Amino acid sequence: MTYQSFKSEWNGRRIDYDHVYAYQCVDLILEWCKENGFPSGIWGNAIDYANRPSPTFVQHFSRVSDYKPGDVVVLYGLSGNPYGHIGLFDHKDASGIWLLEQNAMGGGNGIGKNAIGVYRAISLSRVAAIYRLKSVVPPPAPSPARQTVTLPGSVQSWRLYKVGSGLRPNTSDQIATLAPAQFGGLTYKVEAWVGDYAVVIQTQMFGRGVIWVKNTPAIIK
């Protein structure tokens, strides 16, 4: 989930993720975490994310010192608010930082400027911590496998059978004999497998057919 996608999804709306104390700032962060794949194991008031974040949160976020869109920004509370405030970094200008936040005015009702949105510049002096979602490195794509078959040039002949036949040699099942040695080897694209023992190929001279490959010198890649 990218930050811009999340912002487009939630801007102007409200969310009571944990169904505690109505529409609070932390509900937005809990939803951000859920949409990035970890819907539980995160708790606390806003300032707790700076002072004693949950193990699950630490597992998925790194504490950083710069800003990028989507970073979780924890703010010290203003006078009379020991719980702090929290939101997602949107942008920065000469007046301060701007967050995608919920409950900006403290009403807890998710209406007007208490709904999710970007409303105001916030002084950098209020920033208690910045966290960035750790990159999830996808596993490398597997190399294409079992897509070609090579009949080595060391083999003089190879039977080609009708598709759908019983693959019985020296019967009407056999439609031709390929000559790998004559061409220094033959390579074909595997169009389909027949069990784990034969493959369907398309030949230039004889059209479509099946060759037996199990327990043979055929090279499958």
C-alpha positions as CSV (number, residue, x, y, z in Angstrom):
1,M,0.0,0.0,0.0
2,T,1.5,3.3,-1.1
3,Y,1.0,6.5,0.9
4,Q,-0.7,8.2,-2.0
5,S,-3.1,5.3,-2.4
6,F,-3.9,5.3,1.3
7,K,-4.4,9.1,1.3
8,S,-6.8,8.9,-1.7
9,E,-8.7,6.1,0.0
10,W,-9.2,7.8,3.4
11,N,-9.0,11.6,2.9
12,G,-12.2,13.2,4.2
13,R,-13.4,10.0,5.9
14,R,-13.1,8.8,9.5
15,I,-12.2,5.5,11.2
16,D,-12.7,4.0,14.6
17,Y,-10.3,1.1,14.1
18,D,-10.1,-0.2,17.7
19,H,-13.6,1.0,18.8
20,V,-12.1,2.8,21.8
21,Y,-12.7,6.5,22.4
22,A,-14.3,7.0,19.0
23,Y,-12.2,8.6,16.2
24,Q,-8.7,9.1,17.5
25,C,-5.5,9.9,15.8
26,V,-4.0,6.5,16.5
27,D,-6.9,4.8,14.6
28,L,-5.5,6.2,11.4
29,I,-2.1,4.6,12.2
30,L,-3.7,1.3,13.0
31,E,-5.4,1.3,9.7
32,W,-2.2,2.2,7.9
33,C,-0.5,-0.8,9.6
34,K,-3.4,-3.1,8.7
35,E,-3.3,-2.1,5.0
36,N,0.4,-2.8,5.0
37,G,-0.1,-6.4,6.3
38,F,0.0,-6.4,10.1
39,P,-3.5,-5.8,11.5
40,S,-2.8,-6.6,15.2
41,G,-0.2,-6.4,17.9
42,I,0.1,-2.6,17.9
43,W,-1.3,-0.5,20.8
44,G,-0.8,2.6,22.9
45,N,-1.5,6.3,23.0
46,A,0.2,8.5,20.4
47,I,3.2,9.4,22.5
48,D,3.7,5.7,23.4
49,Y,4.8,5.2,19.8
50,A,7.8,7.3,20.6
51,N,8.5,6.2,24.2
52,R,7.5,2.6,24.3
53,P,6.3,1.3,20.9
54,S,4.9,-2.2,20.7
55,P,7.3,-5.0,19.5
56,T,5.1,-5.5,16.4
57,F,5.4,-1.9,15.5
58,V,9.2,-2.0,15.9
59,Q,9.4,-5.1,13.8
60,H,7.8,-3.3,10.9
61,F,9.1,0.3,11.3
62,S,12.6,1.9,11.5
63,R,13.1,5.1,13.5
64,V,14.6,7.7,11.2
65,S,15.6,11.3,11.2
66,D,14.4,12.6,7.9
67,Y,10.9,12.7,6.3
68,K,9.3,10.8,3.4
69,P,5.6,10.7,2.6
70,G,3.9,8.0,4.6
71,D,6.3,8.2,7.5
72,V,4.6,7.9,10.9
73,V,5.3,11.1,12.8
74,V,4.7,11.2,16.6
75,L,4.1,14.6,18.2
76,Y,4.5,15.8,21.7
77,G,1.1,16.9,23.1
78,L,0.2,20.5,23.7
79,S,-0.5,21.9,27.1
80,G,-3.1,19.7,28.8
81,N,-2.6,16.8,26.4
82,P,-0.2,14.1,27.9
83,Y,-1.1,11.6,25.2
84,G,0.5,13.3,22.2
85,H,-0.6,13.2,18.6
86,I,0.3,11.1,15.6
87,G,-0.1,11.1,11.8
88,L,1.5,10.3,8.5
89,F,3.9,12.7,6.9
90,D,2.5,14.4,3.8
91,H,4.9,17.3,3.0
92,K,7.1,20.0,4.5
93,D,7.5,23.7,3.8
94,A,8.9,26.8,5.5
95,S,6.0,26.8,8.0
96,G,6.6,23.3,9.2
97,I,5.4,19.7,8.5
98,W,2.0,18.7,7.2
99,L,0.5,15.4,8.3
100,L,-2.4,13.3,7.1
101,E,-4.1,13.1,10.5
102,Q,-7.3,12.3,12.2
103,N,-8.8,14.3,15.2
104,A,-6.6,17.3,14.4
105,M,-8.9,19.5,16.5
106,G,-9.3,17.1,19.3
107,G,-13.1,16.6,19.1
108,G,-12.9,12.8,18.5
109,N,-16.0,12.9,16.3
110,G,-14.4,12.5,12.9
111,I,-16.3,15.5,11.5
112,G,-14.9,18.6,9.8
113,K,-11.2,19.0,10.6
114,N,-11.4,16.0,13.0
115,A,-11.9,13.8,9.9
116,I,-8.9,12.4,8.1
117,G,-7.1,15.1,6.1
118,V,-4.1,17.4,5.7
119,Y,-5.0,20.7,7.5
120,R,-2.2,22.6,9.1
121,A,1.5,23.2,9.4
122,I,3.0,21.8,12.6
123,S,6.2,23.1,14.2
124,L,9.2,20.8,14.0
125,S,9.7,21.3,17.7
126,R,6.7,19.1,18.4
127,V,8.2,16.1,16.7
128,A,9.0,13.3,19.1
129,A,9.8,10.5,16.7
130,I,9.6,9.6,13.0
131,Y,9.2,6.0,11.8
132,R,9.4,4.6,8.3
133,L,7.9,1.4,7.1
134,K,10.6,-1.1,6.5
135,S,11.0,-2.2,2.9
136,V,9.7,-5.6,2.1
137,V,12.1,-7.1,-0.5
138,P,10.2,-9.5,-2.6
139,P,11.8,-12.8,-3.3
140,P,13.5,-12.9,-6.7
141,A,11.4,-14.3,-9.5
142,P,12.1,-17.9,-10.1
143,S,14.0,-18.6,-13.2
144,P,11.9,-20.0,-16.0
145,A,12.0,-23.7,-15.7
146,R,10.9,-26.8,-17.7
147,Q,10.2,-24.6,-20.7
148,T,12.5,-26.1,-23.3
149,V,13.7,-29.5,-24.2
150,T,16.9,-30.2,-26.0
151,L,17.6,-33.5,-27.7
152,P,21.5,-33.8,-27.7
153,G,23.5,-34.2,-30.8
154,S,24.9,-37.4,-29.5
155,V,21.6,-39.2,-30.1
156,Q,20.9,-40.4,-33.6
157,S,17.1,-40.7,-33.5
158,W,14.1,-39.8,-31.3
159,R,10.6,-41.0,-31.8
160,L,7.8,-38.5,-32.3
161,Y,4.3,-39.6,-31.3
162,K,0.8,-38.3,-32.0
163,V,-0.7,-36.0,-29.4
164,G,-3.2,-38.0,-27.3
165,S,-1.8,-41.4,-28.3
166,G,-0.4,-44.1,-26.0
167,L,3.2,-43.4,-27.1
168,R,3.8,-46.9,-28.2
169,P,6.9,-47.3,-30.4
170,N,6.7,-48.9,-33.9
171,T,2.9,-48.5,-34.0
172,S,0.5,-46.0,-35.5
173,D,1.1,-43.9,-32.4
174,Q,4.5,-42.9,-33.9
175,I,4.3,-40.2,-36.6
176,A,8.0,-39.6,-37.3
177,T,11.6,-40.0,-36.2
178,L,13.6,-36.9,-35.3
179,A,17.4,-36.8,-36.0
180,P,19.2,-34.8,-33.4
181,A,22.7,-35.9,-34.5
182,Q,22.1,-34.6,-38.0
183,F,21.6,-31.1,-36.7
184,G,24.0,-31.1,-33.7
185,G,21.1,-31.3,-31.4
186,L,17.5,-30.1,-31.5
187,T,15.8,-27.7,-29.1
188,Y,12.0,-27.2,-28.8
189,K,9.7,-25.2,-26.7
190,V,7.7,-27.3,-24.2
191,E,4.1,-26.6,-25.1
192,A,2.7,-29.0,-22.4
193,W,3.6,-31.9,-20.2
194,V,2.1,-35.4,-20.5
195,G,2.4,-36.6,-16.9
196,D,6.0,-36.4,-15.8
197,Y,7.4,-38.5,-18.7
198,A,6.7,-36.8,-22.0
199,V,6.3,-33.3,-23.5
200,V,4.3,-31.8,-26.4
201,I,6.4,-29.9,-28.9
202,Q,6.0,-28.2,-32.3
203,T,8.4,-29.4,-35.0
204,Q,9.1,-27.7,-38.3
205,M,8.9,-30.8,-40.4
206,F,6.3,-32.9,-38.7
207,G,4.1,-30.5,-36.9
208,R,2.9,-31.0,-33.4
209,G,3.8,-34.2,-31.5
210,V,4.9,-35.8,-28.3
211,I,8.3,-37.0,-27.3
212,W,9.2,-39.3,-24.4
213,V,11.8,-37.6,-22.1
214,K,11.8,-39.4,-18.7
215,N,15.0,-41.4,-18.1
216,T,16.5,-40.2,-21.4
217,P,19.4,-37.9,-22.3
218,A,16.8,-35.1,-23.0
219,I,17.8,-31.8,-21.3
220,I,14.9,-29.9,-19.8
221,K,15.4,-26.3,-18.9
